[in-house]
Amino acid sequence: MKGLRFKFQDNYHDQWITVKFYREKPSGVLYPIVRFNRMCEALTRAIQSPLLIDLHTFSCLGAKYSLNGNIDTGKEVFPLFKEKRGISEEQSLALLEGIPQLHNSMSYMGLNVEEEPDLILASIRPADMMQLLKTYQNKMAENLHVELSGLMGVCAQVVVKTFLTEKISISFGCDDSRKYAKIGRDKLIVGIPKRLFNLFIEERNV
């Protein structure tokens, strides 16, 4: 939804990307079905043109674990955690238990497609995140509560978590997502669910 993205961009700057999940391959959709190793790579391409992605084609273990719900992928992730983080299998298992998964409930994902999205996300500056937070507090009369993780920082901690919980998610990314999604040192990632869109696209209170 182009208009939605531009409204968010007008209020909170940067490039916003809509995400739409499909249980089955959507019929009559003209977008090319593309393949990416990592979901975070797809985000940079989606800014240029809409994408439709088969969730079962990712080779990145983080994307496979969170987006196509392959439980067995957890066993493959343990050595990677040990290599990158120097943590044990027991520690890895404890961390994996808290990572959101789609559990094969969805098969395709559209980025910046015309259909009504399930969520919208962006990598934004802390100053713009502050404005977004002020809007949330002014209109909801409550604080924003988030949980932070440095594992699967975009695919699981923003995209999947925002979709499943229908709550705002914030992440500083992970090593790979910051690299492959080209997230600058002065940026963080935020995801906003569909049920809260109107909160932020109306004229904000600052």
N, C-alpha and C positions, 0 to 999 in steps of 0.2 A: 504494500500500500504506500504509494509514493507520497501522497499527501500527509500521511501520518509521520513518515520519516522526516519530511521537511518541517513539520510543526515542532517535532522534538529538536531538530537542528536549530530552528529559530530561537527556541527557548534555552537550549542547553549546549548549543554548538556541536562541533565534531560530526562525524559520519555515523548515522544510526542505521542498524541493520535489523530487518524484521525476520522472524523465524516462524515457520508454519510446519507442523508435523502432520503426516498422513499415515493411516494404518495400512493402506494399500496404494499402489501406484495410481496417482490421479489421472482420470481419463480426460482427454481433450486438452491437456496442457501442452503448450508449445515450447516450453523451456527445455533446453537440452539436459539430459541426465548426465552429469559429470562425475568423475571419480577423483578423489583426493586422498593422499596418504593421511593427512591430518585435517581435522575440522577447522583448526585455527587458520590453516592456509586458505580454506574456502572463504573465510570472512573477508580477506583482502580482495578476492576476486569478485565477491558479491557486490562490492561497492561499485564496480564497473558495469555489471549486468546481472539480472536475476539468475539463480541457479536452482536446480532440482538434484538432490543427492540421494543415492541409495545408501542407507545407513549401514548396510552389511559390507560395504566395499572399503571401509577405512582399514589401513594397515597399522596406524598408530595404536598402540595398546591401550592408551587412555581413552581414545575415542571408541574403540571396540568395546571396552569395559563399560563405559557409561551410556553410549548411544545405541548399541545393539544388544545390550544386556547379556552378553556372553559370560556366564559365571566362571567358566573354566579359564577365561582370560586372566582371572586373578592369580592363578598359578604361574602364568607367564610373567606377570608383573613383579612378583617377588624378586627375581634376580635383578631386574631393572632398578628396583628400589635400593637393593644392596649396592649396586654399582654406582648409582647417582647420589644416594643419601647415606650409604654406609650403615643402614639399619637392618635388623634381623627379620626373618620370616614372620616371627611372632609379632613384632612391631608393625610390619607391613600389613598383616591380617587385621590388626586392630584399626589401622588407618583406613583400610579398604572398606571396612564395615560401615563407615560413615559417609562413603561416597555415593551420591545419588546415581541410580540406574533406571533406564527405561524398561528393562526386562522384556525386550522384544515386543513391546506393546505398539511400537511404531516401526514403519519400514522405510519411509522416505521423509526427507526434510527439504523444505523450500526456503531459500534465502532471498529476501526482497522480491518475492512473487506478489501477484496482484490480490490473492485471496487474503481474507482477514487473518492476521497473524496471531499466534499464541503468545508471543512475547517480542520485545524489542530490546536490543542491546547496543552498547557503544563502549569504546575506550575513551574516557573523558578526563579532563584535568580535575584535580582536587577542588579548585575554585568553583567549577561547574557542578561537581558533586555536592558541594556545600549548598548551592542554590537549589538543587533538586531536593536535598534534605530539608531545606527550609520550606519549600512548597509542601512536601509530605507532612511535616509537623504542623504547619498552619492549617492544612485542610483535614488532616486526620486527628489532630490534637493528641498525638502520641509520638513516642520516640521510635526510631527505626532500629530493629534488632537484627543483626546479621551474624553469621558464623563464618570464620575465615579459614581457608586451607590453601596450602601451596602445592596441592596435588590436583592434576587435571583441572587447572585453574579456569579454563573457559568452557570446555565441553561439558564437564560434570558440574562444576561449582557455579556456573552462571546459566548455561543453556538448560541443562536437565533439571537443576535445582529450581530455577525460576518456573519452569513448566509444571513440575510436580507439586510444588508447594503453593504456587500462585502468590508468591511473595517476592519482594525485591531482593535480589542477590548482588553481592559485591565481591570482587576478587582482585587480587594483585597479580593474578596469573600464575603460571608456573614457568620454569626455565624455557620449555619448548614453545609454549603459547606466546610468550613475550617475543621470542625470536621469530616464529613463523607467522604470527599475526601482525608483526611489526608494531608492537605496542611500545611507545616511547617511554623513556625513564620518568617522564612527568605525568603519566597516565595510569588510571586504574579502569577496571571493567565493571560495568553495571548492567544488570538485566531487570526489565520491568514486565510484569505479567499483564495480559490483556485486561483483566478486571480493573487495573489501575491506570489505564491509558488516559482516561478523561481527566484524571487528577492533574496531569502534567501538560496536556495539550491545550487546556483552557488557559486564560491569562493568569499567570502565576502571581502569588503574593510573595513579596520579597521584603 
